[in-house]
Amino acid sequence: MQPKPPGPNNFPVVGTTPYYSRDPFRFMSAVRDAYGDVATFDLGPQETYMVSSPKLVQQVLVAEPDRFRKPKFQSDAMEDLLGNGLLLSEGTFWQEMRQLAQPAFAPERINELTEMMATRAEHLVDGWSHGEVRDMEVEMATVTVEIIVDAMFGTELGPERTRTVQENLEPLGRRFEPDPRRAVVPDWLPTAENRQYHAAIETLEGVIDDVVAERTAEGLDGDDLLSILLRARDDGQIDDKQVRDEAMTMLLAGHDTTALTLTYALYLLSENPEAERRLHEEVDDVVEGKPGMGDIPQLEYTRWVLDEAMRLYPPVYTMFRQPTEDVELGGYAVPEGSLVMLPQWAVHRDPENFEDPETFRPERWESPSNPQFSYFPFGAGPRSCIGKRFSLVEATMVLASIADQWTLDRVDDGPLDLRGSLTMHPADGMEMRIERR
């Protein structure tokens, strides 16, 4: 076993963070190309090991998950926002909370929600007009917030509270953008950014408090997640803080990744007219009226478009884990307490895993030949996303609803610039011109 893998040089204190923060996507690809399956560098003061081999992804996430935990630096940074919700909790408590939440994501329940998803999507596109320009990142966030609140909270926010949620997403996302100054500026310092971040959290907590009060007054006999949580609270299994943490986690994580998947799918279709033509042709052949659960098995190309969008533009573009003991990865010693970085961006675009990896080719998913665990947009193993099936069904309903009536063309014909945060966003939104088919 070799003591340490190769990697780029570090600056004092901040390590490679200046390179990573400038363009995390180029950085991850460059490290993969230069140093192979395992590379080491510092992110701020943290010794980091980036693994880009599917076999090592499997080792960390699937084969040996008990030897790796969510990193403490990540939990500290997000604790004020998400608390001890499913995304951050660990161990037996996480297992108990995942088991408690699981009925809200049962396949038969998701099947029943497809009509609501399609109705919400139909309402969105019915508000569009031929020839107008809209920011599809905002549009997709709007409809996915409405869907997740309806499905998991058993209510609706209405236009005003939906806008409140969206307006407060920017200061939250900005707080998690890569920035070398965070290696030396403590979280508690009352900078303008930190004040805006905590104000946004307080505003969203107010929205959640209102929803909890409304649902409590209406009764808690539903099978949505919030009803499950509130019944568990009333039975003494969890407290109000845990209800808040799980509700905040679901509100934010439950809509953001799906909205971004749809945003990038619409962008890629606008750049690839033949793929858009095939999508329209399939939707015309399959869907009568609005799409439903019975259409999903036949919407194969629609699903391939979504899979390919998540390959090229994975909303969660990298994951981190922290070894709870000294481990070996790819023949190298990785010490307890270091960071292990698993970059979907780099693995999904590796020519060792995918032929012509930079090209949008939905048909590659008809008979995929990529190695196992070279594609993991929802993670893998026991900590994989609880909402994976929900998200895929939702995205299929929304994309089919759009394709049934509209074609979209990106206004800016330049390269797509990206911004890293907890998830990967277009740097300047996604303005598109809407044209009726």
VENKA-V907274 format. One record per residue. N is the residue number from 1. RES is the residue in one letter. OMEGA is omega in whole degrees, 0 to 359 (999 if undefined). D_FIRST is the distance of its C-alpha to the first C-alpha in Angstrom with 1 decimal. Layout:
BEGIN
<<N,RES,OMEGA,D_FIRST> <N,RES,OMEGA,D_FIRST>>
END
This chain:
BEGIN
<<1,M,180,0.0> <2,Q,187,3.8> <3,P,187,6.5> <4,K,179,9.0> <5,P,178,10.4> <6,P,178,13.8> <7,G,181,17.1> <8,P,178,20.8> <9,N,181,22.3> <10,N,166,23.6> <11,F,174,27.1> <12,P,175,27.7> <13,V,187,28.2> <14,V,178,28.3> <15,G,180,25.1> <16,T,185,25.4> <17,T,177,28.0> <18,P,177,30.8> <19,Y,183,29.3> <20,Y,183,28.3> <21,S,180,31.7> <22,R,179,33.6> <23,D,184,32.4> <24,P,184,29.5> <25,F,175,29.8> <26,R,180,29.6> <27,F,182,26.7> <28,M,179,24.6> <29,S,181,25.5> <30,A,178,24.9> <31,V,177,21.4> <32,R,184,20.6> <33,D,186,22.3> <34,A,192,20.8> <35,Y,173,17.1> <36,G,192,16.5> <37,D,181,14.8> <38,V,176,13.1> <39,A,179,14.7> <40,T,178,15.3> <41,F,178,18.8> <42,D,167,21.2> <43,L,192,24.1> <44,G,180,26.5> <45,P,187,24.9> <46,Q,173,22.2> <47,E,190,18.6> <48,T,178,18.0> <49,Y,179,15.4> <50,M,178,17.2> <51,V,182,16.2> <52,S,176,18.6> <53,S,177,17.4> <54,P,179,19.8> <55,K,178,17.2> <56,L,172,15.3> <57,V,178,18.9> <58,Q,181,19.6> <59,Q,185,16.6> <60,V,189,17.7> <61,L,190,21.4> <62,V,187,22.1> <63,A,185,19.6> <64,E,186,18.4> <65,P,181,21.2> <66,D,179,21.7> <67,R,182,18.4> <68,F,179,19.6> <69,R,170,23.1> <70,K,187,25.3> <71,P,182,24.5> <72,K,180,26.9> <73,F,180,27.8> <74,Q,180,28.9> <75,S,179,30.9> <76,D,183,32.5> <77,A,185,33.7> <78,M,187,35.1> <79,E,179,36.4> <80,D,183,39.9> <81,L,189,40.1> <82,L,178,38.6> <83,G,182,38.5> <84,N,178,36.9> <85,G,187,37.6> <86,L,184,35.5> <87,L,187,33.4> <88,L,185,32.1> <89,S,186,32.7> <90,E,167,30.0> <91,G,184,29.8> <92,T,180,32.9> <93,F,177,35.3> <94,W,179,33.7> <95,Q,180,34.0> <96,E,180,37.6> <97,M,177,38.5> <98,R,178,37.0> <99,Q,178,39.0> <100,L,184,42.1> <101,A,190,41.8> <102,Q,181,41.0> <103,P,179,44.7> <104,A,181,45.4> <105,F,180,42.9> <106,A,182,44.1> <107,P,181,44.6> <108,E,177,48.3> <109,R,178,48.8> <110,I,177,47.1> <111,N,181,49.4> <112,E,183,52.4> <113,L,185,51.3> <114,T,179,51.3> <115,E,177,55.0> <116,M,180,54.6> <117,M,181,51.7> <118,A,179,53.9> <119,T,177,56.9> <120,R,179,55.0> <121,A,179,53.8> <122,E,178,57.4> <123,H,179,58.7> <124,L,187,56.4> <125,V,176,57.3> <126,D,177,61.0> <127,G,179,61.0> <128,W,178,60.0> <129,S,180,62.6> <130,H,175,62.7> <131,G,181,61.8> <132,E,178,60.4> <133,V,178,57.1> <134,R,176,54.7> <135,D,185,51.3> <136,M,174,49.3> <137,E,178,46.5> <138,V,181,49.3> <139,E,181,51.0> <140,M,176,47.9> <141,A,180,47.1> <142,T,185,50.7> <143,V,181,50.8> <144,T,172,47.4> <145,V,180,48.4> <146,E,183,51.6> <147,I,183,49.8> <148,I,179,47.2> <149,V,177,49.9> <150,D,186,52.3> <151,A,189,49.7> <152,M,177,47.8> <153,F,177,50.5> <154,G,182,53.5> <155,T,172,55.5> <156,E,182,55.8> <157,L,188,55.5> <158,G,186,58.2> <159,P,186,58.3> <160,E,181,58.5> <161,R,175,55.5> <162,T,177,53.4> <163,R,179,54.1> <164,T,177,53.2> <165,V,184,49.8> <166,Q,181,49.2> <167,E,182,50.5> <168,N,177,48.0> <169,L,183,44.9> <170,E,178,44.8> <171,P,176,44.4> <172,L,180,41.7> <173,G,181,39.7> <174,R,181,40.2> <175,R,184,38.6> <176,F,174,35.3> <177,E,180,35.3> <178,P,183,32.4> <179,D,182,33.9> <180,P,180,32.4> <181,R,182,35.3> <182,R,176,34.0> <183,A,184,31.2> <184,V,180,34.2> <185,V,182,37.0> <186,P,182,37.0> <187,D,186,38.0> <188,W,181,41.0> <189,L,186,42.6> <190,P,174,45.7> <191,T,179,45.1> <192,A,181,47.1> <193,E,180,44.1> <194,N,178,43.3> <195,R,179,47.0> <196,Q,179,47.2> <197,Y,182,44.1> <198,H,175,45.5> <199,A,178,48.9> <200,A,177,47.5> <201,I,181,45.8> <202,E,179,49.2> <203,T,180,51.0> <204,L,175,48.8> <205,E,176,49.1> <206,G,177,52.8> <207,V,181,52.7> <208,I,178,50.6> <209,D,179,53.1> <210,D,181,56.0> <211,V,179,54.5> <212,V,180,53.7> <213,A,179,57.3> <214,E,182,58.8> <215,R,178,56.8> <216,T,180,57.7> <217,A,182,61.3> <218,E,185,61.3> <219,G,191,59.7> <220,L,182,56.3> <221,D,182,56.8> <222,G,177,54.6> <223,D,176,51.3> <224,D,185,49.8> <225,L,183,46.8> <226,L,177,49.0> <227,S,178,51.4> <228,I,181,48.7> <229,L,183,47.4> <230,L,174,50.8> <231,R,177,51.8> <232,A,176,48.6> <233,R,182,49.7> <234,D,178,53.2> <235,D,179,51.9> <236,G,180,49.9> <237,Q,180,46.4> <238,I,179,45.5> <239,D,182,47.2> <240,D,180,48.6> <241,K,180,45.5> <242,Q,175,43.3> <243,V,178,45.9> <244,R,183,45.7> <245,D,181,41.9> <246,E,179,41.8> <247,A,178,44.7> <248,M,178,43.3> <249,T,183,40.0> <250,M,180,41.9> <251,L,185,44.4> <252,L,182,41.8> <253,A,184,38.8> <254,G,179,41.2> <255,H,192,43.0> <256,D,185,40.9> <257,T,178,38.3> <258,T,178,41.0> <259,A,180,43.3> <260,L,176,40.7> <261,T,179,39.9> <262,L,179,43.6> <263,T,181,44.0> <264,Y,176,41.4> <265,A,179,42.8> <266,L,176,46.3> <267,Y,183,45.1> <268,L,177,43.4> <269,L,179,46.5> <270,S,179,48.7> <271,E,185,46.6> <272,N,186,46.7> <273,P,180,50.3> <274,E,177,49.7> <275,A,178,47.2> <276,E,179,49.8> <277,R,180,52.5> <278,R,178,50.5> <279,L,179,49.9> <280,H,180,53.6> <281,E,180,54.6> <282,E,181,52.5> <283,V,178,53.7> <284,D,182,57.3> <285,D,191,57.0> <286,V,192,55.4> <287,V,171,56.6> <288,E,187,60.2> <289,G,176,61.0> <290,K,184,57.9> <291,P,178,54.6> <292,G,183,53.8> <293,M,181,51.4> <294,G,180,53.0> <295,D,190,52.2> <296,I,180,48.4> <297,P,182,47.6> <298,Q,179,49.7> <299,L,185,48.3> <300,E,183,45.4> <301,Y,176,45.4> <302,T,179,45.7> <303,R,179,42.5> <304,W,178,40.7> <305,V,180,41.9> <306,L,178,40.4> <307,D,181,37.1> <308,E,175,36.9> <309,A,179,37.9> <310,M,175,35.1> <311,R,183,32.7> <312,L,183,33.9> <313,Y,180,34.8> <314,P,180,32.8> <315,P,170,34.6> <316,V,192,31.5> <317,Y,172,29.5> <318,T,177,26.2> <319,M,178,25.0> <320,F,171,22.9> <321,R,182,21.1> <322,Q,179,19.8> <323,P,177,17.1> <324,T,177,19.1> <325,E,175,16.1> <326,D,181,12.4> <327,V,175,10.7> <328,E,177,7.8> <329,L,178,9.4> <330,G,180,8.8> <331,G,181,5.0> <332,Y,176,5.6> <333,A,179,6.7> <334,V,189,10.4> <335,P,173,12.8> <336,E,176,16.0> <337,G,175,19.0> <338,S,176,17.5> <339,L,170,18.9> <340,V,184,17.6> <341,M,179,20.0> <342,L,191,21.0> <343,P,175,23.6> <344,Q,182,26.1> <345,W,184,27.8> <346,A,182,25.0> <347,V,181,23.9> <348,H,183,27.6> <349,R,181,28.4> <350,D,178,25.5> <351,P,174,27.1> <352,E,184,24.3> <353,N,184,25.6> <354,F,175,29.3> <355,E,179,31.8> <356,D,194,33.7> <357,P,182,31.9> <358,E,185,34.1> <359,T,177,37.3> <360,F,182,39.0> <361,R,181,39.5> <362,P,184,40.4> <363,E,177,41.0> <364,R,183,37.4> <365,W,176,37.3> <366,E,176,39.9> <367,S,187,37.3> <368,P,180,33.9> <369,S,181,31.2> <370,N,179,28.4> <371,P,176,25.1> <372,Q,180,25.1> <373,F,168,24.0> <374,S,180,24.5> <375,Y,184,27.7> <376,F,181,27.7> <377,P,179,30.7> <378,F,186,31.3> <379,G,180,27.7> <380,A,177,26.5> <381,G,185,26.1> <382,P,180,28.2> <383,R,177,28.5> <384,S,188,29.9> <385,C,179,33.2> <386,I,183,36.1> <387,G,184,38.5> <388,K,183,36.9> <389,R,177,39.8> <390,F,183,42.4> <391,S,182,41.1> <392,L,178,41.1> <393,V,179,44.6> <394,E,181,45.9> <395,A,178,44.6> <396,T,179,46.2> <397,M,183,49.5> <398,V,182,49.6> <399,L,178,48.6> <400,A,179,51.1> <401,S,177,53.8> <402,I,184,53.3> <403,A,180,53.2> <404,D,186,56.4> <405,Q,195,58.5> <406,W,165,56.8> <407,T,186,55.0> <408,L,181,53.2> <409,D,180,52.6> <410,R,183,50.5> <411,V,180,52.7> <412,D,181,50.3> <413,D,178,49.4> <414,G,179,46.7> <415,P,180,43.0> <416,L,176,41.6> <417,D,185,40.1> <418,L,180,37.8> <419,R,180,37.3> <420,G,172,34.2> <421,S,170,34.7> <422,L,174,33.7> <423,T,185,34.6> <424,M,183,35.3> <425,H,167,39.0> <426,P,184,41.2> <427,A,186,41.8> <428,D,182,45.6> <429,G,181,46.3> <430,M,180,47.3> <431,E,182,51.0> <432,M,176,52.4> <433,R,185,55.9> <434,I,179,57.1> <435,E,179,59.3> <436,R,181,61.0> <437,R,999,60.4>>
END
